[in-house]
Amino acid sequence: MARTFEESVAEILPCTPETDADSLFAFAQVSLLYTATALQGMGAKLEIVSIGREPAD
């Protein structure tokens, strides 16, 4: 049976009280890079821009 996207993400990076914003942001960066690479492999033209976040107070 196929898993949902949410189930796949939860297996890779379970959200627990110990999971902090930096970990989630790093996971998002890797996910976006993976998606961009896959799209480029299919011949899509992409414009890559900076990915960042404001420092926590």
PDB file of N, H, CA, C and O in Angstrom:
ATOM      1  N   MET A   1       0.847  -1.178   0.000  1.00  0.00           N
ATOM      2  CA  MET A   1       0.000   0.000   0.000  1.00  0.00           C
ATOM      3  C   MET A   1       0.889   1.237   0.000  1.00  0.00           C
ATOM      4  O   MET A   1       1.876   1.300   0.733  1.00  0.00           O
ATOM      5  N   ALA A   2       0.541   2.204  -0.812  1.00  0.00           N
ATOM      6  H   ALA A   2      -0.260   2.153  -1.407  1.00  0.00           H
ATOM      7  CA  ALA A   2       1.327   3.431  -0.923  1.00  0.00           C
ATOM      8  C   ALA A   2       1.135   4.304   0.314  1.00  0.00           C
ATOM      9  O   ALA A   2       0.043   4.400   0.874  1.00  0.00           O
ATOM     10  N   ARG A   3       2.236   4.937   0.719  1.00  0.00           N
ATOM     11  H   ARG A   3       3.123   4.859   0.264  1.00  0.00           H
ATOM     12  CA  ARG A   3       2.176   5.844   1.865  1.00  0.00           C
ATOM     13  C   ARG A   3       1.928   7.262   1.372  1.00  0.00           C
ATOM     14  O   ARG A   3       2.239   7.604   0.231  1.00  0.00           O
ATOM     15  N   THR A   4       1.365   8.073   2.249  1.00  0.00           N
ATOM     16  H   THR A   4       1.113   7.794   3.176  1.00  0.00           H
ATOM     17  CA  THR A   4       1.164   9.474   1.911  1.00  0.00           C
ATOM     18  C   THR A   4       2.486  10.212   2.079  1.00  0.00           C
ATOM     19  O   THR A   4       3.420   9.694   2.691  1.00  0.00           O
ATOM     20  N   PHE A   5       2.561  11.422   1.534  1.00  0.00           N
ATOM     21  H   PHE A   5       1.802  11.843   1.037  1.00  0.00           H
ATOM     22  CA  PHE A   5       3.748  12.251   1.690  1.00  0.00           C
ATOM     23  C   PHE A   5       4.032  12.500   3.166  1.00  0.00           C
ATOM     24  O   PHE A   5       5.180  12.438   3.604  1.00  0.00           O
ATOM     25  N   GLU A   6       2.977  12.782   3.930  1.00  0.00           N
ATOM     26  H   GLU A   6       2.043  12.832   3.575  1.00  0.00           H
ATOM     27  CA  GLU A   6       3.130  13.064   5.352  1.00  0.00           C
ATOM     28  C   GLU A   6       3.713  11.870   6.100  1.00  0.00           C
ATOM     29  O   GLU A   6       4.548  12.041   6.989  1.00  0.00           O
ATOM     30  N   GLU A   7       3.280  10.672   5.746  1.00  0.00           N
ATOM     31  H   GLU A   7       2.602  10.534   5.024  1.00  0.00           H
ATOM     32  CA  GLU A   7       3.806   9.463   6.392  1.00  0.00           C
ATOM     33  C   GLU A   7       5.281   9.262   6.051  1.00  0.00           C
ATOM     34  O   GLU A   7       6.068   8.863   6.909  1.00  0.00           O
ATOM     35  N   SER A   8       5.654   9.537   4.811  1.00  0.00           N
ATOM     36  H   SER A   8       5.014   9.861   4.114  1.00  0.00           H
ATOM     37  CA  SER A   8       7.052   9.408   4.411  1.00  0.00           C
ATOM     38  C   SER A   8       7.937  10.391   5.156  1.00  0.00           C
ATOM     39  O   SER A   8       9.013  10.026   5.628  1.00  0.00           O
ATOM     40  N   VAL A   9       7.487  11.644   5.264  1.00  0.00           N
ATOM     41  H   VAL A   9       6.612  11.940   4.880  1.00  0.00           H
ATOM     42  CA  VAL A   9       8.250  12.663   5.967  1.00  0.00           C
ATOM     43  C   VAL A   9       8.363  12.311   7.443  1.00  0.00           C
ATOM     44  O   VAL A   9       9.433  12.460   8.031  1.00  0.00           O
ATOM     45  N   ALA A  10       7.282  11.849   8.045  1.00  0.00           N
ATOM     46  H   ALA A  10       6.412  11.728   7.567  1.00  0.00           H
ATOM     47  CA  ALA A  10       7.292  11.495   9.464  1.00  0.00           C
ATOM     48  C   ALA A  10       8.282  10.373   9.743  1.00  0.00           C
ATOM     49  O   ALA A  10       8.885  10.329  10.816  1.00  0.00           O
ATOM     50  N   GLU A  11       8.452   9.475   8.793  1.00  0.00           N
ATOM     51  H   GLU A  11       7.962   9.511   7.922  1.00  0.00           H
ATOM     52  CA  GLU A  11       9.417   8.390   8.974  1.00  0.00           C
ATOM     53  C   GLU A  11      10.850   8.913   8.892  1.00  0.00           C
ATOM     54  O   GLU A  11      11.715   8.476   9.651  1.00  0.00           O
ATOM     55  N   ILE A  12      11.102   9.841   7.979  1.00  0.00           N
ATOM     56  H   ILE A  12      10.399  10.196   7.362  1.00  0.00           H
ATOM     57  CA  ILE A  12      12.440  10.393   7.800  1.00  0.00           C
ATOM     58  C   ILE A  12      12.801  11.348   8.927  1.00  0.00           C
ATOM     59  O   ILE A  12      13.907  11.293   9.466  1.00  0.00           O
ATOM     60  N   LEU A  13      11.870  12.221   9.281  1.00  0.00           N
ATOM     61  H   LEU A  13      10.972  12.266   8.844  1.00  0.00           H
ATOM     62  CA  LEU A  13      12.132  13.258  10.283  1.00  0.00           C
ATOM     63  C   LEU A  13      10.936  13.347  11.220  1.00  0.00           C
ATOM     64  O   LEU A  13      10.073  14.209  11.056  1.00  0.00           O
ATOM     65  N   PRO A  14      10.889  12.448  12.208  1.00  0.00           N
ATOM     66  CA  PRO A  14       9.743  12.493  13.117  1.00  0.00           C
ATOM     67  C   PRO A  14       9.705  13.796  13.898  1.00  0.00           C
ATOM     68  O   PRO A  14      10.737  14.273  14.369  1.00  0.00           O
ATOM     69  N   CYS A  15       8.533  14.367  14.035  1.00  0.00           N
ATOM     70  H   CYS A  15       7.694  13.980  13.652  1.00  0.00           H
ATOM     71  CA  CYS A  15       8.369  15.605  14.797  1.00  0.00           C
ATOM     72  C   CYS A  15       8.165  15.249  16.258  1.00  0.00           C
ATOM     73  O   CYS A  15       7.146  14.677  16.643  1.00  0.00           O
ATOM     74  N   THR A  16       9.133  15.593  17.039  1.00  0.00           N
ATOM     75  H   THR A  16       9.961  16.058  16.726  1.00  0.00           H
ATOM     76  CA  THR A  16       9.087  15.367  18.479  1.00  0.00           C
ATOM     77  C   THR A  16       9.415  16.689  19.151  1.00  0.00           C
ATOM     78  O   THR A  16       9.824  17.636  18.479  1.00  0.00           O
ATOM     79  N   PRO A  17       9.246  16.772  20.453  1.00  0.00           N
ATOM     80  CA  PRO A  17       9.642  18.020  21.134  1.00  0.00           C
ATOM     81  C   PRO A  17      11.119  18.354  20.919  1.00  0.00           C
ATOM     82  O   PRO A  17      11.513  19.517  21.007  1.00  0.00           O
ATOM     83  N   GLU A  18      11.935  17.337  20.636  1.00  0.00           N
ATOM     84  H   GLU A  18      11.615  16.392  20.564  1.00  0.00           H
ATOM     85  CA  GLU A  18      13.357  17.564  20.414  1.00  0.00           C
ATOM     86  C   GLU A  18      13.663  18.086  19.002  1.00  0.00           C
ATOM     87  O   GLU A  18      14.742  18.627  18.759  1.00  0.00           O
ATOM     88  N   THR A  19      12.722  17.923  18.085  1.00  0.00           N
ATOM     89  H   THR A  19      11.846  17.484  18.282  1.00  0.00           H
ATOM     90  CA  THR A  19      12.913  18.406  16.722  1.00  0.00           C
ATOM     91  C   THR A  19      12.767  19.920  16.737  1.00  0.00           C
ATOM     92  O   THR A  19      11.687  20.445  17.006  1.00  0.00           O
ATOM     93  N   ASP A  20      13.857  20.615  16.448  1.00  0.00           N
ATOM     94  H   ASP A  20      14.734  20.189  16.230  1.00  0.00           H
ATOM     95  CA  ASP A  20      13.788  22.076  16.510  1.00  0.00           C
ATOM     96  C   ASP A  20      13.599  22.681  15.121  1.00  0.00           C
ATOM     97  O   ASP A  20      13.642  21.983  14.108  1.00  0.00           O
ATOM     98  N   ALA A  21      13.391  23.978  15.103  1.00  0.00           N
ATOM     99  H   ALA A  21      13.356  24.545  15.926  1.00  0.00           H
ATOM    100  CA  ALA A  21      13.137  24.689  13.850  1.00  0.00           C
ATOM    101  C   ALA A  21      14.310  24.567  12.891  1.00  0.00           C
ATOM    102  O   ALA A  21      14.103  24.483  11.680  1.00  0.00           O
ATOM    103  N   ASP A  22      15.546  24.556  13.403  1.00  0.00           N
ATOM    104  H   ASP A  22      15.714  24.625  14.386  1.00  0.00           H
ATOM    105  CA  ASP A  22      16.708  24.427  12.528  1.00  0.00           C
ATOM    106  C   ASP A  22      16.699  23.096  11.789  1.00  0.00           C
ATOM    107  O   ASP A  22      17.025  23.044  10.603  1.00  0.00           O
ATOM    108  N   SER A  23      16.329  22.023  12.477  1.00  0.00           N
ATOM    109  H   SER A  23      16.064  22.065  13.440  1.00  0.00           H
ATOM    110  CA  SER A  23      16.261  20.707  11.837  1.00  0.00           C
ATOM    111  C   SER A  23      15.199  20.682  10.752  1.00  0.00           C
ATOM    112  O   SER A  23      15.425  20.151   9.665  1.00  0.00           O
ATOM    113  N   LEU A  24      14.044  21.256  11.047  1.00  0.00           N
ATOM    114  H   LEU A  24      13.860  21.687  11.930  1.00  0.00           H
ATOM    115  CA  LEU A  24      12.969  21.283  10.063  1.00  0.00           C
ATOM    116  C   LEU A  24      13.343  22.136   8.860  1.00  0.00           C
ATOM    117  O   LEU A  24      13.028  21.782   7.724  1.00  0.00           O
ATOM    118  N   PHE A  25      14.016  23.262   9.103  1.00  0.00           N
ATOM    119  H   PHE A  25      14.272  23.550  10.025  1.00  0.00           H
ATOM    120  CA  PHE A  25      14.433  24.126   8.008  1.00  0.00           C
ATOM    121  C   PHE A  25      15.467  23.422   7.136  1.00  0.00           C
ATOM    122  O   PHE A  25      15.394  23.492   5.909  1.00  0.00           O
ATOM    123  N   ALA A  26      16.427  22.744   7.760  1.00  0.00           N
ATOM    124  H   ALA A  26      16.486  22.686   8.757  1.00  0.00           H
ATOM    125  CA  ALA A  26      17.436  22.005   6.992  1.00  0.00           C
ATOM    126  C   ALA A  26      16.775  20.920   6.143  1.00  0.00           C
ATOM    127  O   ALA A  26      17.159  20.710   4.992  1.00  0.00           O
ATOM    128  N   PHE A  27      15.791  20.237   6.706  1.00  0.00           N
ATOM    129  H   PHE A  27      15.480  20.407   7.641  1.00  0.00           H
ATOM    130  CA  PHE A  27      15.073  19.213   5.953  1.00  0.00           C
ATOM    131  C   PHE A  27      14.355  19.833   4.757  1.00  0.00           C
ATOM    132  O   PHE A  27      14.352  19.263   3.665  1.00  0.00           O
ATOM    133  N   ALA A  28      13.748  21.002   4.964  1.00  0.00           N
ATOM    134  H   ALA A  28      13.751  21.465   5.851  1.00  0.00           H
ATOM    135  CA  ALA A  28      13.054  21.686   3.870  1.00  0.00           C
ATOM    136  C   ALA A  28      14.030  22.078   2.769  1.00  0.00           C
ATOM    137  O   ALA A  28      13.711  21.951   1.587  1.00  0.00           O
ATOM    138  N   GLN A  29      15.223  22.555   3.144  1.00  0.00           N
ATOM    139  H   GLN A  29      15.483  22.658   4.105  1.00  0.00           H
ATOM    140  CA  GLN A  29      16.223  22.923   2.140  1.00  0.00           C
ATOM    141  C   GLN A  29      16.623  21.718   1.305  1.00  0.00           C
ATOM    142  O   GLN A  29      16.699  21.810   0.080  1.00  0.00           O
ATOM    143  N   VAL A  30      16.877  20.593   1.953  1.00  0.00           N
ATOM    144  H   VAL A  30      16.815  20.518   2.948  1.00  0.00           H
ATOM    145  CA  VAL A  30      17.270  19.377   1.230  1.00  0.00           C
ATOM    146  C   VAL A  30      16.138  18.907   0.330  1.00  0.00           C
ATOM    147  O   VAL A  30      16.375  18.488  -0.803  1.00  0.00           O
ATOM    148  N   SER A  31      14.916  18.973   0.827  1.00  0.00           N
ATOM    149  H   SER A  31      14.723  19.313   1.747  1.00  0.00           H
ATOM    150  CA  SER A  31      13.756  18.564   0.020  1.00  0.00           C
ATOM    151  C   SER A  31      13.608  19.424  -1.223  1.00  0.00           C
ATOM    152  O   SER A  31      13.340  18.910  -2.309  1.00  0.00           O
ATOM    153  N   LEU A  32      13.780  20.732  -1.068  1.00  0.00           N
ATOM    154  H   LEU A  32      13.997  21.149  -0.186  1.00  0.00           H
ATOM    155  CA  LEU A  32      13.684  21.632  -2.219  1.00  0.00           C
ATOM    156  C   LEU A  32      14.802  21.372  -3.225  1.00  0.00           C
ATOM    157  O   LEU A  32      14.567  21.397  -4.433  1.00  0.00           O
ATOM    158  N   LEU A  33      16.005  21.125  -2.738  1.00  0.00           N
ATOM    159  H   LEU A  33      16.196  21.105  -1.756  1.00  0.00           H
ATOM    160  CA  LEU A  33      17.119  20.828  -3.628  1.00  0.00           C
ATOM    161  C   LEU A  33      16.872  19.532  -4.397  1.00  0.00           C
ATOM    162  O   LEU A  33      17.135  19.454  -5.597  1.00  0.00           O
ATOM    163  N   TYR A  34      16.369  18.522  -3.701  1.00  0.00           N
ATOM    164  H   TYR A  34      16.156  18.585  -2.726  1.00  0.00           H
ATOM    165  CA  TYR A  34      16.057  17.250  -4.348  1.00  0.00           C
ATOM    166  C   TYR A  34      15.006  17.449  -5.442  1.00  0.00           C
ATOM    167  O   TYR A  34      15.140  16.920  -6.545  1.00  0.00           O
ATOM    168  N   THR A  35      13.964  18.211  -5.127  1.00  0.00           N
ATOM    169  H   THR A  35      13.855  18.641  -4.231  1.00  0.00           H
ATOM    170  CA  THR A  35      12.899  18.475  -6.101  1.00  0.00           C
ATOM    171  C   THR A  35      13.431  19.247  -7.305  1.00  0.00           C
ATOM    172  O   THR A  35      13.097  18.932  -8.447  1.00  0.00           O
ATOM    173  N   ALA A  36      14.258  20.257  -7.048  1.00  0.00           N
ATOM    174  H   ALA A  36      14.530  20.513  -6.121  1.00  0.00           H
ATOM    175  CA  ALA A  36      14.834  21.042  -8.143  1.00  0.00           C
ATOM    176  C   ALA A  36      15.679  20.154  -9.050  1.00  0.00           C
ATOM    177  O   ALA A  36      15.605  20.259 -10.275  1.00  0.00           O
ATOM    178  N   THR A  37      16.480  19.283  -8.448  1.00  0.00           N
ATOM    179  H   THR A  37      16.540  19.198  -7.454  1.00  0.00           H
ATOM    180  CA  THR A  37      17.330  18.376  -9.234  1.00  0.00           C
ATOM    181  C   THR A  37      16.475  17.437 -10.088  1.00  0.00           C
ATOM    182  O   THR A  37      16.786  17.191 -11.253  1.00  0.00           O
ATOM    183  N   ALA A  38      15.400  16.919  -9.502  1.00  0.00           N
ATOM    184  H   ALA A  38      15.147  17.119  -8.555  1.00  0.00           H
ATOM    185  CA  ALA A  38      14.513  16.013 -10.248  1.00  0.00           C
ATOM    186  C   ALA A  38      13.849  16.745 -11.407  1.00  0.00           C
ATOM    187  O   ALA A  38      13.756  16.202 -12.508  1.00  0.00           O
ATOM    188  N   LEU A  39      13.387  17.966 -11.173  1.00  0.00           N
ATOM    189  H   LEU A  39      13.463  18.406 -10.279  1.00  0.00           H
ATOM    190  CA  LEU A  39      12.749  18.739 -12.239  1.00  0.00           C
ATOM    191  C   LEU A  39      13.727  19.079 -13.354  1.00  0.00           C
ATOM    192  O   LEU A  39      13.375  19.018 -14.532  1.00  0.00           O
ATOM    193  N   GLN A  40      14.953  19.436 -12.988  1.00  0.00           N
ATOM    194  H   GLN A  40      15.239  19.486 -12.031  1.00  0.00           H
ATOM    195  CA  GLN A  40      15.964  19.722 -14.004  1.00  0.00           C
ATOM    196  C   GLN A  40      16.268  18.472 -14.813  1.00  0.00           C
ATOM    197  O   GLN A  40      16.520  18.553 -16.015  1.00  0.00           O
ATOM    198  N   GLY A  41      16.245  17.322 -14.161  1.00  0.00           N
ATOM    199  H   GLY A  41      16.040  17.256 -13.185  1.00  0.00           H
ATOM    200  CA  GLY A  41      16.459  16.059 -14.868  1.00  0.00           C
ATOM    201  C   GLY A  41      15.376  15.761 -15.882  1.00  0.00           C
ATOM    202  O   GLY A  41      15.600  15.019 -16.838  1.00  0.00           O
ATOM    203  N   MET A  42      14.193  16.342 -15.676  1.00  0.00           N
ATOM    204  H   MET A  42      14.011  16.945 -14.899  1.00  0.00           H
ATOM    205  CA  MET A  42      13.081  16.173 -16.609  1.00  0.00           C
ATOM    206  C   MET A  42      13.055  17.275 -17.658  1.00  0.00           C
ATOM    207  O   MET A  42      12.130  17.355 -18.467  1.00  0.00           O
ATOM    208  N   GLY A  43      14.082  18.128 -17.637  1.00  0.00           N
ATOM    209  H   GLY A  43      14.833  18.063 -16.979  1.00  0.00           H
ATOM    210  CA  GLY A  43      14.180  19.173 -18.650  1.00  0.00           C
ATOM    211  C   GLY A  43      13.525  20.490 -18.275  1.00  0.00           C
ATOM    212  O   GLY A  43      13.421  21.385 -19.113  1.00  0.00           O
ATOM    213  N   ALA A  44      13.084  20.626 -17.037  1.00  0.00           N
ATOM    214  H   ALA A  44      13.168  19.899 -16.356  1.00  0.00           H
ATOM    215  CA  ALA A  44      12.453  21.882 -16.617  1.00  0.00           C
ATOM    216  C   ALA A  44      13.518  22.958 -16.422  1.00  0.00           C
ATOM    217  O   ALA A  44      14.629  22.680 -15.971  1.00  0.00           O
ATOM    218  N   LYS A  45      13.156  24.183 -16.771  1.00  0.00           N
ATOM    219  H   LYS A  45      12.254  24.408 -17.138  1.00  0.00           H
ATOM    220  CA  LYS A  45      14.043  25.318 -16.513  1.00  0.00           C
ATOM    221  C   LYS A  45      13.661  25.896 -15.167  1.00  0.00           C
ATOM    222  O   LYS A  45      12.495  26.210 -14.926  1.00  0.00           O
ATOM    223  N   LEU A  46      14.645  26.038 -14.287  1.00  0.00           N
ATOM    224  H   LEU A  46      15.592  25.783 -14.483  1.00  0.00           H
ATOM    225  CA  LEU A  46      14.388  26.568 -12.955  1.00  0.00           C
ATOM    226  C   LEU A  46      15.302  27.750 -12.685  1.00  0.00           C
ATOM    227  O   LEU A  46      16.437  27.803 -13.158  1.00  0.00           O
ATOM    228  N   GLU A  47      14.784  28.689 -11.919  1.00  0.00           N
ATOM    229  H   GLU A  47      13.862  28.645 -11.535  1.00  0.00           H
ATOM    230  CA  GLU A  47      15.616  29.769 -11.431  1.00  0.00           C
ATOM    231  C   GLU A  47      15.784  29.525  -9.933  1.00  0.00           C
ATOM    232  O   GLU A  47      14.813  29.570  -9.176  1.00  0.00           O
ATOM    233  N   ILE A  48      16.993  29.273  -9.521  1.00  0.00           N
ATOM    234  H   ILE A  48      17.781  29.236 -10.135  1.00  0.00           H
ATOM    235  CA  ILE A  48      17.265  28.988  -8.118  1.00  0.00           C
ATOM    236  C   ILE A  48      17.593  30.306  -7.413  1.00  0.00           C
ATOM    237  O   ILE A  48      18.455  31.066  -7.853  1.00  0.00           O
ATOM    238  N   VAL A  49      16.898  30.553  -6.330  1.00  0.00           N
ATOM    239  H   VAL A  49      16.197  29.935  -5.972  1.00  0.00           H
ATOM    240  CA  VAL A  49      17.133  31.757  -5.538  1.00  0.00           C
ATOM    241  C   VAL A  49      17.617  31.343  -4.155  1.00  0.00           C
ATOM    242  O   VAL A  49      17.550  30.172  -3.781  1.00  0.00           O
ATOM    243  N   SER A  50      18.094  32.305  -3.421  1.00  0.00           N
ATOM    244  H   SER A  50      18.147  33.256  -3.725  1.00  0.00           H
ATOM    245  CA  SER A  50      18.602  32.024  -2.083  1.00  0.00           C
ATOM    246  C   SER A  50      17.490  31.547  -1.164  1.00  0.00           C
ATOM    247  O   SER A  50      16.365  32.044  -1.209  1.00  0.00           O
ATOM    248  N   ILE A  51      17.826  30.582  -0.338  1.00  0.00           N
ATOM    249  H   ILE A  51      18.740  30.178  -0.301  1.00  0.00           H
ATOM    250  CA  ILE A  51      16.907  30.098   0.686  1.00  0.00           C
ATOM    251  C   ILE A  51      17.533  30.431   2.024  1.00  0.00           C
ATOM    252  O   ILE A  51      18.633  29.969   2.328  1.00  0.00           O
ATOM    253  N   GLY A  52      16.853  31.219   2.818  1.00  0.00           N
ATOM    254  H   GLY A  52      15.960  31.595   2.571  1.00  0.00           H
ATOM    255  CA  GLY A  52      17.376  31.591   4.122  1.00  0.00           C
ATOM    256  C   GLY A  52      16.248  31.860   5.086  1.00  0.00           C
ATOM    257  O   GLY A  52      15.069  31.782   4.738  1.00  0.00           O
ATOM    258  N   ARG A  53      16.633  32.176   6.299  1.00  0.00           N
ATOM    259  H   ARG A  53      17.590  32.240   6.582  1.00  0.00           H
ATOM    260  CA  ARG A  53      15.628  32.524   7.283  1.00  0.00           C
ATOM    261  C   ARG A  53      16.202  33.523   8.253  1.00  0.00           C
ATOM    262  O   ARG A  53      17.417  33.634   8.419  1.00  0.00           O
ATOM    263  N   GLU A  54      15.320  34.237   8.881  1.00  0.00           N
ATOM    264  H   GLU A  54      14.333  34.147   8.746  1.00  0.00           H
ATOM    265  CA  GLU A  54      15.749  35.236   9.854  1.00  0.00           C
ATOM    266  C   GLU A  54      16.273  34.518  11.088  1.00  0.00           C
ATOM    267  O   GLU A  54      15.704  33.504  11.493  1.00  0.00           O
ATOM    268  N   PRO A  55      17.345  35.019  11.696  1.00  0.00           N
ATOM    269  CA  PRO A  55      17.825  34.385  12.926  1.00  0.00           C
ATOM    270  C   PRO A  55      16.802  34.528  14.050  1.00  0.00           C
ATOM    271  O   PRO A  55      16.094  35.530  14.149  1.00  0.00           O
ATOM    272  N   ALA A  56      16.745  33.499  14.893  1.00  0.00           N
ATOM    273  H   ALA A  56      17.320  32.685  14.813  1.00  0.00           H
ATOM    274  CA  ALA A  56      15.824  33.531  16.027  1.00  0.00           C
ATOM    275  C   ALA A  56      16.274  34.590  17.031  1.00  0.00           C
ATOM    276  O   ALA A  56      17.469  34.808  17.228  1.00  0.00           O
ATOM    277  N   ASP A  57      15.316  35.230  17.649  1.00  0.00           N
ATOM    278  H   ASP A  57      14.345  35.052  17.488  1.00  0.00           H
ATOM    279  CA  ASP A  57      15.635  36.246  18.660  1.00  0.00           C
ATOM    280  C   ASP A  57      16.094  35.632  19.950  1.00  0.00           C
ATOM    281  O   ASP A  57      16.400  36.351  20.902  1.00  0.00           O
TER     282      ASP A  57
END
